[in-house]
Amino acid sequence: MLQYNETPVIPIENDIFKVSKLTILVKREDQNHHLVSGNKWWKLKYNLEEAQRLGHDTLLTFGGAFSNHIFATAAAARDQGFKSIGLIRGEKILPLNTTLSFAESCGMQLHFISRTEYRNKTTPEFKEELRSRFGNFYLIPEGGTNALAVRGCAAFAKEKIAPLKCNYVCLPVGTGGTTAGLVSGLSGPTQIIGFPVLKNGSFLEEEIKTHLKHFSFCNWHLQTEYHFGGYAKTTSVLLEFIHEMEKSNLPLDPVYTGKMVYGIFDLARKGFFPSGSTVLAIHTGGLQTIQ
Ligand SMILES: *Cc1c(COP(=O)(O)O)cnc(C)c1O
């Protein structure tokens, strides 16, 4: 079992929120583990248990060169005594960046694959090729999103978020796995708002519904206007906002949590949240390479 540290809930004070009597809170889930932090802890939890149960000694997964999932999987594998293999999209660039050199220092074997190969990574032929090349392994998909990851995030929602009884729960969306978990784990009147960090993020609605299988939930929606140009793209407005938040002791990253918290401020300014609401932002992590 990975170590889990209980995480605090802290308020964000701002005049914008005072006007409409909003309580804005942040669940600092980024502090749940010093290396396998944020939503990645919950996405990996049942996957690690399953890999152990099946007697695997190697984890194999995919990601881009800046992937928080690669970072977390490499750390979790070392912590739990697995070997690990990371298939990284694109060409190898030396020196390795912080994410990849950390992964390598955890013993992760890195293999760089072309963008075309990477796109085909879910085909049966490619998986077969991987088996003949690397032998037996427990496969974790890109971003760590699979049914067990969704189950982990649902457990997070039930154990840590439901008792807080907030009107709104907000989080950034990459693949949608974490959002699907929160949606299935939270019942009752709490509304979940996902902030896609990719451009044209409405396709993620279908992805999230797929992860939710045949159940239909109406406790969630996506706000697709806060992508700031697309995945890992940023603007001076966003960077300035992150800088301001840093000064009030809330560290955010420009890929995920910065965009979500910016979105919450903007929605509050526009009167989206009814007066008196409590809004909880999930700090999903992503700080390990920027501090
Ligand atoms: C991976 C990641 C996400 C996205 O999670 P999904 O389950 O893919 O939607 C959000 N925030 C941070 C900090 C992440 O590292």
PDBQT file of the ligand as one rigid body, heavy atoms in Angstrom, charges set to zero:
ROOT
HETATM    1  C1  LIG A 301      -3.254  14.042 -14.702  1.00  0.00    +0.000 C 
HETATM    2  C2  LIG A 301      -3.740  15.301 -14.092  1.00  0.00    +0.000 A 
HETATM    3  C3  LIG A 301      -5.071  15.765 -14.263  1.00  0.00    +0.000 A 
HETATM    4  C4  LIG A 301      -6.028  15.109 -15.211  1.00  0.00    +0.000 C 
HETATM    5  O1  LIG A 301      -6.668  13.975 -14.717  1.00  0.00    +0.000 OA
HETATM    6  P1  LIG A 301      -7.605  13.113 -15.666  1.00  0.00    +0.000 P 
HETATM    7  O2  LIG A 301      -8.055  12.000 -14.824  1.00  0.00    +0.000 OA
HETATM    8  O3  LIG A 301      -6.741  12.636 -16.808  1.00  0.00    +0.000 OA
HETATM    9  O4  LIG A 301      -8.698  13.974 -16.173  1.00  0.00    +0.000 OA
HETATM   10  C5  LIG A 301      -5.470  16.891 -13.580  1.00  0.00    +0.000 A 
HETATM   11  N1  LIG A 301      -4.606  17.579 -12.782  1.00  0.00    +0.000 NA
HETATM   12  C6  LIG A 301      -3.334  17.185 -12.624  1.00  0.00    +0.000 A 
HETATM   13  C7  LIG A 301      -2.436  18.002 -11.776  1.00  0.00    +0.000 C 
HETATM   14  C8  LIG A 301      -2.855  16.045 -13.260  1.00  0.00    +0.000 A 
HETATM   15  O5  LIG A 301      -1.574  15.660 -13.102  1.00  0.00    +0.000 OA
ENDROOT
TORSDOF 0
